[in-house]
Amino acid sequence: MIEIHDDKVPFHIQQQVYNFILNSNFRIQGWFDRDDIETDKQDLHSQWSLDDLKNSKLYNYIKEIQSFDTFEKCIVNLSKPGDYYYKHSHGENSIAVVYYANLIWREGWAGETIIGDKVYEFTPGRLLKFDGTIPHSIRPQSIIGPHYRFTISTFFKFKLFLSVLSIF
């Protein structure tokens, strides 16, 4: 399951989200989603609460494509030219909604998202919803691109419904 939602977030909201990101606190931490790579790889990110997501003004647009009743977490990823990333997944029953936060992105700047064997261009304002169990990765921006590439990743669990048949 992969859904692309372009032109859903109006530009004035994109600007508010971007400014909210610029005023966020970022930290350096490695991710532990693979045990076969260097453990000293560090990434810059900001962990947002649900209130942060709402205050950024992005919440309502994500809510249009994904219910928040199984919300897990929200991470703002910051990549720089020269960063590197590995394929990974987010475990069983995972749904990811990624928002491309940079306001301008030009051809040749790279920064694509790779899900399975398909490449999805970095497109400002895009919401990309996909099954988090599918291996995926990003390409950092090229050296001619901006110093920072921002994405907001919001994670949910599949809601599993069980129906019980009663035979009388």
N, C-alpha and C positions, 0 to 999 in steps of 0.2 A: 504494500500500500504506500504510494507516494502521491501527494497532492501538492500542486503548485498554485499559490494564490498571489497573483500580481495585481497591482492597482487597487488593493483593498484598503491600505493605510494611506490617507490623504497626506500630501506633502507637509502641511503645517503640523500634523501629528508626528511625521517622520522627524521634523526639526526638533520638536519637544523631546522625543525619545533620545535623539542624538545628544542634545544638551544634558539630559538626565544622565546619560552614560558618562559624558565628560566630567560630571560632578560626582561620579561614583568612586568609591574606594576600591582599588585593585590590589591584589596580593599575588605573590609568587608561590606556586605550589605545583608539584608534579601530580599527574593522574595515575591511579593504580589500576587501570582497566586492562593492563597486559602485564604478564610476568616474564616476558621474553625480551624486553628492551631495557635500555639503561634506566636505572632507578634515579639518576640525578637529573633527568630531563625536567625542566621547570617551565611552567606556563603562566602567563599573566591572565587573571580573571577576577571578576567581581561576583560574589554570591548575592543575589537579590532575594528579598522576601516577597511574599505575595503583595504586600503593601507597596514595596518598591515598584513592582510591575504595574500596579494600579496607578501609582503616582507618576510613572513615566508616560502614562496615557496609552500604552500598548495593550493593556489587558482586554479591553472591549473588543479589539480586532482579533485577538487570539480566541476569545470566547465565541466568536462567530463560527469558528471552524473546529473547536475542541472544548468540550465541557470541562470545567475546573473541579468537578467532584472527585477526580482521582489525581489532582495536582501533587507532584512530588517536590520539584525544585526548579529554580531558575538561575542560570549562569550566563554572565556576559563574558564572552571570550574575546581576547585581544591578541591578534597575531601581528607579527612584524616581518619585514623581508628577511629571509635567512632562517626563519623558524622552520621546523619540520614536524610532521605529524604522521601517525601510523593509523592503519585501519583498526577500528574497534567497534564494539557494539555496547548497548546499554542494558543487556540482560533480558530475561523473560518478561513478557507482557508489557513491554515498554513502548511508549509513543513519544516522539520528539517533534516539537514545532520550533523551527529555526527562523529567526527574523534577521534579515540583512540590513544593518543599521547605517552604514555609510551613506551619505546623501548623494554622492557622485561616485560613479565607477566607470572607468573607460576600458575599451578594448586594449588588450595587452597587459593589463594589470594583474591578471590571473586571479587567484583567490577562490577558485571553484570548489564546490562540494562534490565529492564522489560518493555515490551510494550504489553499492553493488558494482556493476560495470558501467553505470551511466554517470555522465558529468552534467552538473547543474551550474550554470553561470552565476556568478555573484551579481545580483540585480537589486539595486537599492529599493527598500520597501517591500521586498518579497517575503512572503511567509511560505515555508516549505515544511510540510507535515509528512512524517514517514514512520514506518515501523522501526523502532530503535533496536530491534534484534538484527536488522540487516547491517552487515559490516559497512562502515563508512569512514570517510576521512576528508580533510580539507587540504587544499594547496594554499600556502601563504601567498600574499601578494608579491608581485615582482618588484625588483628594485626601483623601477620607474613609477610604481604605484605610491599611494599614500603611506606614511609611516605606520599607521595603525589601521587594521581591518577589524571591525567589530561585528560580532553576531550575538544575538540573544537566543539561548537555547532553553526552552521550557519543556520539562519532562512530566509525563503522566504515566499511569498504569492503565492497561486495558481493563475495562470493567467487565468482569465475567458474570454472566447471568446463568443461574441454574434453574431449570424448570422441573418441577416434580409432577409426575403423572400419578394420579390416585385412581386406582381401579376399585370400584365398589361392587 
